[in-house]
């Protein structure tokens, strides 16, 4: 039986080892073909033990408030960096961290380097949609000033991701815009649209055309491409929607008798909706465009959410995501 090895930054996230270690234990118990390399301080790892887990001690921990200079130059023995280095060395097939997003991207890019043909890596994640599935969206925060060529690269990266993790041979790609018409949008979006249409005509990707914000959650296309500023706003909005519904379920039963009755009838539908849009189920964003697999968990992830991030890294490594990405990017180099 082939073993899939994942390195884990145990110290990353708001709760650190209090969340990551229980999630790792649960993951190992449900995946007999997985091995985890746990990277953290000696104190954090002292009491953890499992036959398919090894430990690597780190002297430093990158906090959410650390600057990139601190993360890159002053904390070279951090749990985050050592976890990524396990991928570089070949000891692990993917790395997972819930730590500082900017630091994780910078460290991953420095340690692993970008693939030939990729100028900027991107953060890609799944957002729940009305079809009962999810929409892959990128970039979600790594690049706030993307050029048309970068948006084209994002489309190729996400196409490879969906083909591997969702099993879709030709996922459809939408370009986020303020309208569906070709003439809409700024010059960057118009130019990106031209590049994407050209890639579609060559048969490299399946480009649907421009999509609007509501199409993300309708599931109009399998993939939505945008710059990191817009993508990050959309991600936070989807998380806020789930939180709003959850808050309603908790508060409406404590109000007057009429709202209690109304809430009682609405509860099954609202609960099902909350479960569908629960961002924890979609935790685990891929840092695409690197010479290795790195996945970012939400910093506030609980044990269940962190388990989903481990699951995505495991699936990506086991199903050969990196090779699929490399094959897709080779198509761009021929343009």
HELIX and SHEET records of a PDB file:
HELIX    1   1 UNK A   17  UNK A   30  1                                  14    
HELIX    2   2 UNK A   42  UNK A   45  1                                   4    
HELIX    3   3 UNK A   68  UNK A   69  1                                   2    
HELIX    4   4 UNK A   70  UNK A   74  3                                   5    
HELIX    5   5 UNK A   79  UNK A   89  1                                  11    
HELIX    6   6 UNK A  101  UNK A  112  1                                  12    
HELIX    7   7 UNK A  148  UNK A  165  1                                  18    
HELIX    8   8 UNK A  187  UNK A  201  1                                  15    
HELIX    9   9 UNK A  213  UNK A  218  1                                   6    
HELIX   10  10 UNK A  228  UNK A  251  1                                  24    
HELIX   11  11 UNK A  252  UNK A  254  5                                   3    
HELIX   12  12 UNK A  257  UNK A  277  1                                  21    
HELIX   13  13 UNK A  279  UNK A  282  5                                   4    
HELIX   14  14 UNK A  303  UNK A  318  1                                  16    
HELIX   15  15 UNK A  321  UNK A  333  1                                  13    
SHEET    1   A11 UNK A  53  UNK A  57  0                                        
SHEET    2   A11 UNK A  34  UNK A  40  1                                        
SHEET    3   A11 UNK A   4  UNK A   9  1                                        
SHEET    4   A11 UNK A  94  UNK A  97  1                                        
SHEET    5   A11 UNK A 293  UNK A 296  1                                        
SHEET    6   A11 UNK A 285  UNK A 288 -1                                        
SHEET    7   A11 UNK A 122  UNK A 128 -1                                        
SHEET    8   A11 UNK A 134  UNK A 138 -1                                        
SHEET    9   A11 UNK A 223  UNK A 225  1                                        
SHEET   10   A11 UNK A 172  UNK A 176  1                                        
SHEET   11   A11 UNK A 206  UNK A 211  1                                        
END                                                                             
